[in-house]
Amino acid sequence: MRLRAARLLALPAAAALLALAAPLAAPAAAAPAAPGARAARAADPAGARGPQAPDRAVVVASYNIHHGVGVDGRLDLERIAREVRATGADVVGLQEVDRHWGERSGFRDQAAELARMLRMHVAYGANLDLDPLQPGQPRRQYGTAVLSDRPILEARNTLLPRTGGREQRGVLEVLVNVRGVPLRVFGTHLQHDSQQERLLQVAALKEVIGTPDESVVVVGDLNARPGTPEIDALLEDLVDAWAEAGVGDGYTLPAEDPTARIDYVMHSGDVVARTAAVLATEGSDHRPVVADLALPGAEVGLGRRG
């Protein structure tokens, strides 16, 4: 049972979710990053580091919650909380999350309420950020969230490229500490109706990820099937947890009778996926995907503690 109080980290769209970080817009081209400490450690000969701690288990999930509206057309955020709890996940990336958005979700702050119901910490990335309908009311926001049973040490939201009048997308980055191992989580939701735009967004996402010192997990509704150019581009640097440890097709959409796998948990090469599962749901039009990961014990003590 999680006993930590919920804590919401959220600032307006394109702003970092912790006050110490600066607002970010769609990233510009940057020079290739120098190899991080994680890559250097992976290149060390076995035994050069001496005795190390055991690997750390962490369960990670990705779930597009469709602003809490299920296959029955009914808004039920409490049902979403029950389904998230049933995953057993320590870290959850959520997509299509409303904050005071409108009547469709009762103008509720879904990120904060889910965190409270699940007794988890949360960071929110507002990719759409509109004025309230009435002066003095909260801003109307729509985007992604990351829930964590460990404190969130850093968070920032970066807007991704878009073309024409398509929906603004973003990537929400958080840093957590899993029993001594730092883990950098990136949650995103890519464009659904343009492969060209998804490819631009994947290129920007890869720049945001860079070459961090920490282990990496990417979660999200990528709106692309395995074997497509955008997924192949991500897998140049990451591992698909379902391909590594899942059984069957792993379809996640539509929830009632899925025929496509577009929701993913990916991870850096120093992480191992032990199992992966797609869970049945009534709370959304997507099914959640869950992966049981092992973080490298060699990284214990190398990051900030939480």
Disulfide bonds with the S-S distance in Angstrom:
none
